[in-house]
Amino acid sequence: MMRKSFDQQLEALNTGLIEMGGLIENAISLASSALMEKNVDKAAEATRCDHEVDEKERELEALCLKLLLQQQPVARDLRFISSALKMITDMERIGDQAADIAEITRHLAGAPDIHQYPHIPRMAQSAITMLKMAIDAFVRRDLALAQSAIRMDDVVDDLFEQIRGEIIELIHRDPTLGEQAIDLMMVAKYFERIGDHAENIADWVVFSITGEHLHTQGRQ
């Protein structure tokens, strides 16, 4: 009977992680659209999504601790619960960064059209795609998809370097745009961090399936 209850709570944790993944996908999509369209209403909606993400984080962390304290989980369950705790943290930070991008959107109302800097929309889309791949890998327990998401971080990093070059050129061309350039640089940095957190999520998916950290191994 205890194991049945434990399994039901594990399933609730799995469902909660999928729901939290949906929330952060929505938050970052709204923040990205708000940025491209200079839409302050969408920016406000992205910020509200971040509050929902924070609530879900507290709920799932409490469930993880309950599962760990309830009984000694077997190795497979322990891997899943510990991975969930790490993924929850990365998801919450992605929600924060979506809110940060939404906040900067309000400052860019009078800035040049974002589409003048084509690598920013590409970077946004690449980060969103990477995040969706990582979450889908978790939902499907798809090792190959998780590994593909990890590799895609190189694409996001390359785009960040290109954007930095574009922004340096912007400042050289018109020093009066320095404040807007800083805002654009911060946006690019937030998308880079979203990519890093998506990579972490994918790495924890790999760990939950295999017990190995591909990304950690790759840095050694």
Buried (B, 14 or more C-beta within 10 A) or exposed (E): EEEEEBEEBBEBBBEBBEEBBEBBBBBBBBBBBBBBEBBEEBBBBBBEBBEBBBEBBEBBBEBBEEBBEEEEBEEEBEBBBBBBBBBBBBBBBBBBBBBBBBBBBBEBEEBEEBEEBEBBBBBBBBBBBBBBBBBBBBEEEBBEBBBBBBBBBEBBBEBBEBBBEBBEEBBEEEEEBEEBBBBBBBBBBBBBBBBBBBBBBBBBBBBBBEEEBBBEEEEE
